[in-house]
Structures are given as C-alpha cells and as structure tokens.
Amino acid sequence: MTGVGFGAFVRRAHDAGRLVVQPRMGMSSPELMRAGLLATRNAAATTVGTITLDSYTRVGDLESAKLAVLEGVALNGYPIVSHEAATTLNVLDGIHGPGFPVQVRHGSAAPQDIFRALTAVGLDASEGGPVSYCLPYGRVPLRDSVAHWAASCELLATVRESGAEPHLETFGGCVLGQLCPPSLLVAVSLLEALFFRRHGIRSISVSYAQQTDPRQDAEAVAALRTLCARFLPDTEWHVVVYAYMGLYPETEQGAYRLLGKAAELAVASGSERLIVKTVAESRRIPTVAENVGALEYAAEVAARTPRAPLDGTGTQTYAEASALVNAVLELDDDLGAALLAAFAEGRLDVPYCLHPDNAGFSRSYIDVDGRLAWADIGKMPLNGIADVRPTQAVTSAELLESLSYVRRSHDRHDPGDTRAHEPASP
C-alpha cells in the first residue's frame, strides 16, 4: 500500500483512536458545495468530505443534468459529470488532499461516467456496488449492473498509476435500508467487497447500516469483520457504520439518541468510520450547520465510548452470513456470474424488494425483543441454520408499523435511559 488515499487516512485515524465521521452532503451549486466541504473539514471532529450526486446523474440522464446546470436550476446533489472539470477543481482547491480526502457518493447502477469525471479532477474514492445500487433503486437488470460495475472498478483501479490508492465502499450492508435481517446485509457487503477486489480494487470499506437492536447490530459487525479477515487477507479494508436509514425520529431528542447509539456501535465494534444523520432527517434535507452538528455530536459520543468488540463467530448472524457467502462462492469462479446465479436461484433474496431479478420469497419481521428475524427464507440455504417463524407472516398493516418501529421507540421518552444521548450544548 502507498499510504496515500481515502483508506489510508481512515486507517491512520483509527490507529490513533479516532472515529472518522462523514456526512451525506451534496449541493448543485459549486459555491455551496465548496462551503459544505469547508464546514465539514473545519468541524470539531475527524472528518472526510462527501460530494453526493444528483438524481439525474444517478440514473444516467445527463442531458437533464446538463440543462439544469446551464439554466441554474437547483438539483438534489452535485452534477459532477455535467459541471466542467475546472469548476469542480475550483470546488476542491485547497480543501481536498491527504489531510481531508473526499468521497463521491452517487447511487448509480452504471457509474462509468461518474468515475471518469471524479478521477479527472484528482478524486479517488467512491462507493456503491453491483447489487446494492441495482436491486433497491430501480429496474436496471442485475446482469447489466454487474457488467457496468466490473468496468467501473477496472476504470477506477487505473488511478493507482498516478500514485494514489483508489478506494471503493460497498453499499451492500445497507440493502433496502431497513427490515433486512443483518446476516443478509453482512453477506452482500462482503460479496461486493470480493467483487471489487477481483476487479482490481485493493482499498475497500464494507458497510453496515444500524438496524433495530443494538446487540444484534454488534453481532453483525463482528461477523462482518471476521469474514473480511478471512476473505480479504491481501486487502486494505475497514468497516463503515451507517446511522439508521429508515424513518428517522421526529423529535430532536430521539434523533440524537439514535445517532448516539450509532456512534457507540461504531466505536464499540471496532469500526473505523460512521455516516451520520441529522435532527432534520424526518422533515427535509439538512443544512450544512445541521450536518456539522451531527458530525460533532457523533465525535463527542465516540470519544467517550470504549472499544468492546464481540467474538465474530459464535452468533446466529455469523452462521447465517457465512452460509450465504459460501453458497454464492460455490456457484462460479467468476463472482459476477455467481451473483447473477444466486439471485436467479433465490440463494440471495432481499425481503420486500420488488426488483424483477429478486426472487421475492423472503420475509422478515421484528420480534418481541426488537431483533430482526426471518418469517420466510424462501430458497436461501438457511434451513437448519436460521430460526424461521412462518407464523410471523407480516401483513401490510404490520409492515407499515414495523417501518416506524425505530422512530417510535426513540421518540418515546424513556425515564430509565440515563445515558447522555443529547448534545452537551445547543
């Protein structure tokens, strides 16, 4: 490894005992995007920058994105392909560098143009994946997404020729955002990491999104770390935890309580980076100031949280995730072909995902203890491994109630919760 790049920065911070915190921030105005990056860099926390792209660019509608740029129409993210390279270079000038790496986040199943644009301005970090940026987001055939992502990885890998180490983060641990049992999140996150590695990427982060139960989340991250150590021995890797991606609490107290638990999960589990959410998530797109507040609060909680990682192997989550990974890897030496076969056969099956290439037989529910569990495993190879409760088949009304479970449980004041999950100052 060269020691230069996004992954190396995160590794150095972790070795120094600091959690890296990161916003999901993107503005179409170059001036506002630069201001957001500056505010992130100057926050009282160890941060990396984010340029989140707009929806037109995500789906490849570059004509509409370009028209919006020409007409000065505000978009919901930064259209990096449609802005001139000189414009983006001005956004980054004096901000991006070894002490403050910047990652481009996008949501695209076909990111080749995005990767060309980001590498043209000296950026070398992005995220996504052939499964996670396909199934939950639209109708792009999985076969096409796999091909696009193979080409995109190989394109990004050429950045190494300039002396930097390109970095990719899997979005697999965030598939569907919520109500997906952690074992499937862990399996898809690892499989996408292996896909990246086989297509030339040597610096990788694996994701996991906070779910409904802190203990189950800790078990999931432990399983993910154990599987990475086993399957990625020649790779620079780290774990990034996402603050809950479903319906966020509506009260400020509830939002801070949930973010605080995400920061505790990240540090206690030995994870190296955290994607934050803000007090405004349930209402609107957060301001730069609200993002900075979330970054600084998460850093405060992280600083007072001890590392206490669990054993990675002796849990239900590890047993299920390991079985899923092994079942996919045995299908084909070509991991892209193996992923296609796994979804075609139902060996991987995301609950409540309506994409045509997803089998759609699996179902999940939240048990009485708040843990995510399987009501139906479909054709996934989990017989005798998963604790399946078919009597817990979820009705549409129950599904809607489950989607708001985290919001309700954190907005509700618990007098017995004495932990400081609110900021020390406004």
C-alpha positions in Angstrom: 0.0 0.0 0.0 1.2 3.5 -0.8 -0.2 5.2 2.4 -1.9 7.8 0.2 -5.7 7.9 -0.2 -9.0 7.6 1.5 -8.4 4.2 3.1 -5.0 5.1 4.4 -6.4 8.2 6.0 -9.1 6.3 7.8 -6.6 3.7 9.0 -4.3 6.3 10.5 -7.2 7.9 12.3 -8.3 4.6 13.7 -4.8 3.7 14.8 -4.8 7.0 16.7 -8.0 6.1 18.5 -10.3 8.4 16.5 -13.6 7.5 14.7 -13.9 9.2 11.3 -17.3 10.8 10.8 -18.8 11.7 7.5 -22.0 13.5 6.2 -24.1 12.6 3.2 -23.9 16.1 1.6 -24.4 17.3 -1.9 -25.4 20.6 -3.4 -25.7 21.5 -7.1 -24.2 25.0 -6.6 -20.4 24.8 -6.8 -20.2 27.7 -4.3 -22.5 25.9 -1.8 -20.7 22.5 -2.3 -17.4 24.2 -1.6 -18.8 25.8 1.6 -20.2 22.4 2.7 -16.8 20.8 2.3 -15.0 23.6 4.1 -17.5 23.3 7.0 -17.1 19.5 7.2 -13.3 19.9 7.2 -13.4 22.5 9.9 -15.8 20.6 12.2 -14.6 19.7 15.7 -14.2 16.0 14.6 -12.1 13.8 12.5 -13.9 14.1 9.2 -13.8 13.2 5.5 -15.7 15.1 2.8 -18.6 14.0 0.8 -19.9 15.0 -2.7 -23.3 13.4 -3.1 -24.6 13.5 -6.7 -28.0 14.4 -8.1 -30.7 12.1 -9.2 -30.4 12.9 -12.9 -26.7 11.8 -12.8 -27.5 8.8 -10.8 -29.9 7.4 -13.4 -27.7 8.5 -16.4 -30.0 11.3 -17.5 -27.0 13.6 -18.2 -28.9 15.7 -20.7 -31.3 16.9 -18.0 -28.5 17.4 -15.5 -26.6 19.5 -18.1 -29.7 21.6 -18.9 -30.2 22.2 -15.1 -26.6 23.4 -14.9 -26.9 25.7 -17.9 -30.2 27.2 -16.6 -29.1 27.5 -13.0 -31.8 25.1 -11.7 -31.1 23.7 -8.2 -30.7 19.9 -8.0 -30.7 17.5 -5.1 -27.0 16.9 -5.4 -23.8 17.9 -7.3 -23.9 17.0 -11.0 -20.2 16.2 -11.3 -20.4 14.9 -14.9 -22.2 18.0 -16.1 -20.1 20.6 -14.4 -16.9 21.5 -16.2 -13.8 19.8 -14.7 -12.4 23.3 -14.0 -15.5 24.1 -11.9 -15.1 21.0 -9.7 -11.3 21.7 -9.4 -12.2 25.1 -8.0 -14.6 23.5 -5.5 -11.9 21.2 -4.3 -9.0 23.7 -4.5 -7.2 24.0 -1.1 -9.6 21.6 0.6 -9.2 18.1 -0.8 -5.9 16.5 0.0 -4.1 13.9 2.2 -5.4 15.5 5.3 -9.0 15.7 4.1 -10.0 13.1 1.5 -13.3 13.5 -0.3 -15.6 10.6 -1.4 -18.1 10.8 -4.2 -21.5 9.2 -3.4 -23.9 8.6 -6.2 -26.4 5.7 -6.2 -25.8 4.6 -9.8 -26.0 1.1 -11.4 -23.9 2.4 -14.3 -21.2 4.7 -12.8 -18.6 4.7 -15.6 -19.2 8.4 -16.5 -19.2 9.3 -12.8 -15.9 7.5 -12.2 -14.4 9.2 -15.3 -15.5 12.6 -14.0 -14.2 12.1 -10.4 -10.8 10.8 -11.5 -10.4 13.6 -14.0 -10.3 16.1 -11.0 -8.0 14.0 -8.8 -10.6 12.2 -6.7 -10.1 8.5 -6.0 -12.9 7.4 -3.6 -16.4 6.4 -4.3 -19.0 3.7 -3.2 -21.9 1.5 -4.3 -21.9 -2.0 -5.8 -23.4 -4.2 -8.5 -26.2 -5.5 -6.2 -26.8 -2.7 -3.7 -27.0 0.1 -6.4 -29.3 -2.0 -8.5 -32.0 -4.0 -6.7 -33.4 -1.4 -4.3 -33.2 1.6 -6.7 -34.9 0.8 -10.0 -35.4 -1.6 -12.8 -31.9 -1.8 -14.3 -31.3 -5.6 -15.0 -28.9 -7.1 -12.5 -26.8 -8.5 -15.4 -26.3 -5.0 -16.7 -25.3 -3.6 -13.3 -22.8 -6.4 -12.8 -21.2 -5.6 -16.2 -21.2 -1.8 -15.5 -19.6 -2.2 -12.1 -16.9 -4.6 -13.4 -15.9 -2.0 -16.0 -16.1 0.8 -13.4 -13.9 -0.9 -10.9 -11.3 -1.5 -13.6 -11.5 2.1 -14.6 -11.1 3.3 -11.0 -8.2 0.9 -10.5 -6.1 2.8 -13.1 -5.8 5.7 -10.6 -3.1 3.7 -9.0 -0.8 4.6 -11.9 -0.8 8.2 -10.5 0.5 7.1 -7.1 -2.8 7.1 -5.2 -4.7 4.1 -3.9 -8.3 4.2 -5.2 -11.0 3.3 -2.7 -14.4 1.8 -3.0 -17.0 1.3 -0.3 -19.7 -1.4 -0.6 -23.3 -0.3 -0.1 -24.3 -3.9 0.4 -24.7 -3.6 4.2 -27.4 -1.0 3.5 -29.6 -3.0 1.1 -33.2 -1.7 1.3 -32.1 0.4 4.3 -34.3 -1.4 6.9 -36.1 -4.6 7.8 -33.4 -6.7 6.2 -32.0 -9.3 8.7 -28.4 -8.5 9.4 -27.0 -11.8 8.1 -28.0 -10.9 4.5 -26.6 -7.4 4.9 -23.3 -8.8 6.0 -23.2 -11.4 3.2 -24.0 -8.9 0.4 -21.5 -6.3 1.8 -18.7 -8.9 1.8 -19.6 -10.3 -1.6 -19.5 -6.9 -3.1 -16.1 -6.3 -1.5 -14.9 -9.5 -3.0 -16.3 -8.3 -6.4 -14.3 -5.1 -6.1 -11.1 -6.9 -5.2 -11.4 -9.3 -8.1 -11.7 -6.3 -10.4 -8.6 -4.6 -9.2 -9.6 -2.5 -6.1 -7.2 -3.1 -3.2 -8.6 -0.5 -0.7 -12.1 -1.2 0.3 -14.6 -0.4 3.0 -17.5 -2.6 3.9 -20.8 -1.1 5.1 -23.3 -2.0 7.8 -26.5 0.0 8.5 -27.7 0.3 12.0 -30.9 -1.7 12.4 -33.5 -2.3 15.2 -31.5 -3.8 18.0 -28.0 -2.7 19.3 -26.9 -6.2 20.4 -27.8 -7.7 17.1 -26.0 -4.9 15.3 -22.9 -5.5 17.4 -23.1 -9.2 16.4 -23.4 -8.3 12.8 -20.4 -6.0 12.7 -18.4 -8.7 14.5 -19.4 -11.2 11.9 -18.6 -8.8 9.1 -15.1 -8.1 10.5 -14.4 -11.8 10.9 -15.5 -12.6 7.4 -13.4 -9.8 6.0 -10.3 -11.0 7.8 -10.9 -14.4 6.3 -11.7 -13.5 2.7 -9.7 -10.2 2.2 -6.3 -11.0 3.7 -4.4 -9.1 1.0 -6.7 -6.0 1.1 -6.7 -2.7 3.0 -10.2 -2.7 4.4 -12.3 -1.0 7.1 -15.9 -1.0 8.3 -18.2 1.9 7.9 -21.4 2.0 10.0 -24.4 4.0 8.8 -26.8 5.7 11.2 -30.3 4.2 10.7 -31.5 4.6 7.2 -35.2 4.2 7.7 -37.8 6.5 9.1 -35.8 8.8 11.4 -37.1 10.1 14.8 -39.2 13.3 14.6 -38.0 14.8 17.9 -34.6 16.3 18.4 -34.1 14.2 21.5 -35.0 11.0 19.6 -32.7 11.9 16.6 -29.7 12.5 18.9 -30.5 9.3 20.9 -30.4 7.2 17.7 -27.3 8.9 16.3 -25.6 8.4 19.7 -26.3 4.7 19.5 -24.9 4.5 16.0 -21.7 6.2 17.2 -21.5 3.8 20.2 -21.9 0.8 17.8 -19.2 2.1 15.5 -16.6 2.5 18.3 -17.5 -0.4 20.4 -17.4 -2.8 17.4 -14.0 -1.6 16.3 -15.4 0.1 13.2 -13.4 2.9 11.7 -15.9 5.3 10.1 -19.5 6.5 10.6 -22.0 8.0 8.2 -24.1 10.4 10.3 -27.7 11.6 10.1 -29.1 14.8 11.5 -32.0 16.1 13.5 -33.7 17.3 10.3 -33.8 13.9 8.6 -37.5 13.3 9.2 -38.5 16.7 7.8 -36.2 17.9 5.0 -32.8 18.0 3.5 -30.5 19.1 6.3 -28.5 22.3 6.3 -24.7 22.4 6.4 -24.9 23.6 10.0 -27.1 20.6 10.9 -24.7 18.3 9.3 -21.8 19.8 11.2 -23.8 19.5 14.4 -24.4 15.8 13.8 -20.7 15.2 13.0 -19.6 16.9 16.2 -22.1 15.2 18.3 -21.2 11.8 17.0 -17.5 12.6 17.6 -18.3 13.6 21.2 -20.1 10.3 21.8 -17.3 8.3 20.1 -14.7 9.9 22.3 -16.3 8.6 25.5 -17.1 5.1 24.2 -14.7 2.3 24.8 -13.9 -0.4 22.2 -15.6 -3.7 23.1 -15.8 -5.9 20.0 -17.7 -9.2 20.3 -16.5 -12.6 19.2 -17.2 -12.7 15.5 -18.1 -16.4 15.1 -20.4 -17.7 17.8 -23.6 -16.0 16.8 -26.7 -16.7 14.7 -25.8 -13.8 12.4 -22.4 -15.2 11.6 -23.7 -18.7 11.0 -26.3 -17.4 8.5 -24.0 -14.9 6.8 -21.2 -17.5 6.4 -23.7 -20.0 4.9 -24.9 -17.4 2.4 -21.4 -16.3 1.3 -20.3 -19.9 0.8 -23.4 -20.8 -1.1 -22.7 -18.0 -3.6 -19.0 -18.6 -4.0 -19.5 -22.2 -4.9 -21.7 -21.3 -7.9 -19.0 -19.9 -10.2 -15.3 -18.8 -10.0 -16.5 -15.6 -11.7 -18.1 -13.7 -8.9 -20.3 -11.6 -11.2 -21.7 -14.8 -12.7 -22.1 -16.3 -9.2 -24.1 -13.2 -8.0 -26.4 -13.5 -11.0 -26.9 -17.2 -10.4 -27.5 -16.7 -6.7 -30.4 -14.2 -7.3 -31.8 -16.3 -10.2 -31.9 -19.4 -7.9 -33.1 -17.4 -4.8 -29.9 -18.2 -2.8 -29.9 -14.5 -2.2 -33.3 -12.9 -1.7 -33.9 -9.4 -0.3 -37.2 -9.2 1.7 -39.7 -6.7 0.4 -37.6 -5.8 -2.6 -39.7 -5.5 -5.8 -36.9 -5.7 -8.4 -37.6 -8.2 -11.2 -34.3 -10.0 -10.6 -35.1 -10.6 -6.9 -36.9 -13.8 -6.1 -39.2 -12.0 -3.6 -40.0 -15.1 -1.4 -38.2 -14.0 1.7 -39.9 -12.1 4.5 -38.7 -10.6 7.8 -40.2 -9.3 11.0 -39.3 -7.5 14.2 -39.5 -10.0 17.2 -40.7 -9.1 20.7 -37.1 -8.3 21.7 -36.7 -5.8 18.8 -34.4 -8.1 16.8 -34.9 -8.6 13.0 -35.8 -12.2 12.2 -36.9 -14.4 9.3 -40.5 -15.2 8.7 -39.7 -16.9 5.4 -36.2 -17.7 4.0 -37.6 -18.6 0.6 -35.0 -20.7 -1.2 -32.0 -19.3 0.6 -29.6 -22.0 2.0 -30.5 -21.4 5.6 -32.6 -24.5 6.5 -31.4 -25.7 9.9 -29.4 -22.6 10.4 -31.9 -19.7 10.6 -34.6 -19.6 13.3 -37.6 -19.2 10.9 -41.0 -18.3 12.3 -43.5 -18.7 9.5 -46.4 -18.0 11.8 -45.0 -14.4 12.0 -46.0 -13.7 8.4 -46.3 -9.9 8.2 -49.5 -8.2 7.0 -49.4 -4.9 5.1 -50.5 -3.1 8.3 -47.9 -4.8 10.4 -45.2 -3.9 7.7 -46.1 -0.3 7.9 -45.9 -0.4 11.7 -42.6 -2.2 11.6 -41.2 0.6 9.3 -41.9 3.1 12.0 -40.6 1.0 14.9 -37.2 2.7 15.3 -38.8 6.2 15.0 -41.4 5.4 17.6 -39.1 3.7 20.1 -36.6 6.6 20.0 -39.1 9.4 20.1 -40.8 7.9 23.1 -39.1 9.2 26.3 -37.7 6.5 28.4 -37.1 7.8 32.0 -34.8 4.8 32.7 -32.4 5.7 29.9 -29.8 7.8 31.7 -27.2 7.8 29.0 -26.4 11.2 27.5 -27.8 11.0 24.1 -28.4 14.7 23.7 -25.7 17.2 22.8 -23.9 18.9 25.7 -24.7 22.4 24.2 -27.1 23.7 21.6 
